């Protein structure tokens, strides 16, 4: 079934046992919320350890970061790799192949955010 036919038939979409009435709602089921897209943009550049993500996203709590990473892992967007051979325990996160399909969209969101800052707001730099 092609996209045009899908739009004409208007099927409901079921992801994670939740029914969505449109593709946008289905997408937001996976990447919506305040922090998921932020976490994903930080993983575009490659593998990150948990503490690296914590430092790069100062507004997020440890609990929220853990929960969001777990949800992204359950949805096959992020891969979690645990290294236990020698202490201390090391955990790394990367985008899965499915997660990589989000990179062009995330880059557009980044660009739009920069344009919005230039148009509607301002850039604030920390004084050193």
C-alpha positions as a printed Julia matrix, in Angstrom:
128×3 Matrix{Float64}:
  0.0    0.0    0.0
  1.47   3.35  -1.0
  1.43   6.5    1.14
 -1.44   8.12  -0.8
 -3.61   5.06  -0.3
 -2.71   4.98   3.4
 -3.78   8.6    3.83
 -7.05   7.95   2.02
 -7.89   4.92   4.2
 -6.85   6.74   7.4
 -5.84   3.7    9.44
 -5.13   3.96  13.12
 -1.51   3.24  14.08
 -0.65   1.06  17.05
  2.77   1.47  18.68
  3.6    0.3   22.21
 -0.05  -0.73  22.7
 -1.15   2.87  22.14
 -3.44   3.88  19.3
 -2.52   6.99  17.28
 -4.85   8.66  14.82
 -2.11  10.11  12.62
  1.55   9.43  11.76
  2.7   12.49  13.7
  1.16  11.13  16.89
  2.79   7.76  16.22
  6.2    9.4   15.78
  5.77  11.46  18.93
  4.95   8.27  20.84
  8.55   7.25  20.17
 10.48  10.53  20.3
  8.12  13.02  21.93
  8.58  14.76  25.24
 11.03  17.29  26.53
 14.19  15.17  26.6
 14.16  12.34  24.05
 15.06  14.46  21.03
 17.71  16.26  23.08
 19.31  12.95  24.07
 19.15  11.75  20.47
 20.84  14.88  19.11
 23.74  14.27  21.49
 24.08  10.72  20.17
 24.3   11.85  16.52
 28.05  12.35  16.88
 28.55   8.77  18.1
 28.82   6.63  21.2
 28.42   8.33  24.57
 28.73   7.09  28.1
 25.99   7.87  30.6
 28.07  10.51  32.43
 28.99  12.2   29.16
 25.29  12.62  28.39
 24.67  13.93  31.91
 27.35  16.59  31.47
 26.2   17.58  27.98
 22.55  17.94  29.07
 22.77  19.95  32.31
 19.01  20.5   32.74
 18.09  16.82  32.92
 17.92  14.86  36.17
 19.67  11.5   36.5
 16.34   9.74  36.97
 14.84  11.32  33.86
 17.93  10.55  31.78
 17.83   6.92  32.91
 14.1    6.56  32.19
 14.32   8.22  28.78
 17.32   6.1   27.75
 15.47   2.98  28.87
 12.41   3.92  26.79
 14.57   4.73  23.76
 16.29   1.36  24.17
 12.95  -0.48  24.46
 11.81   1.23  21.25
 15.0    0.12  19.44
 16.16   3.69  18.86
 19.16   3.54  21.2
 21.5    0.64  21.88
 22.9    0.14  25.39
 26.16  -1.77  25.72
 27.46  -2.8   29.13
 31.13  -3.62  29.69
 31.68  -5.75  32.81
 35.12  -7.31  32.25
 36.87  -4.98  34.67
 35.61  -2.42  37.18
 34.28   0.2   37.07
 31.17  -0.83  35.14
 31.04   0.98  31.81
 27.81   1.62  29.86
 27.74   3.13  26.37
 24.83   4.35  24.29
 24.62   4.6   20.49
 21.88   5.08  17.95
 20.6    1.82  16.47
 20.13   1.42  12.73
 16.5    2.44  13.26
 17.66   5.39  15.4
 20.02   6.5   12.63
 16.97   7.09  10.4
 16.14  10.01  12.71
 19.44  11.84  12.08
 18.23  13.91   9.07
 15.1   14.92  11.0
 17.07  15.79  14.13
 19.5   17.88  12.07
 16.55  19.81  10.6
 15.17  20.39  14.11
 18.6   21.68  15.21
 18.72  24.07  12.25
 15.16  25.23  12.87
 15.98  25.8   16.54
 18.95  27.98  15.57
 16.79  29.95  13.12
 14.08  30.35  15.78
 16.69  31.64  18.24
 17.91  34.17  15.67
 14.37  35.24  14.71
 12.43  35.07  17.95
 15.06  35.13  20.65
 18.74  35.59  21.25
 21.9   33.66  22.03
 23.13  34.02  25.61
 26.78  33.26  26.29
 28.21  32.51  29.73
 30.74  35.1   30.83
 34.1   33.68  31.77
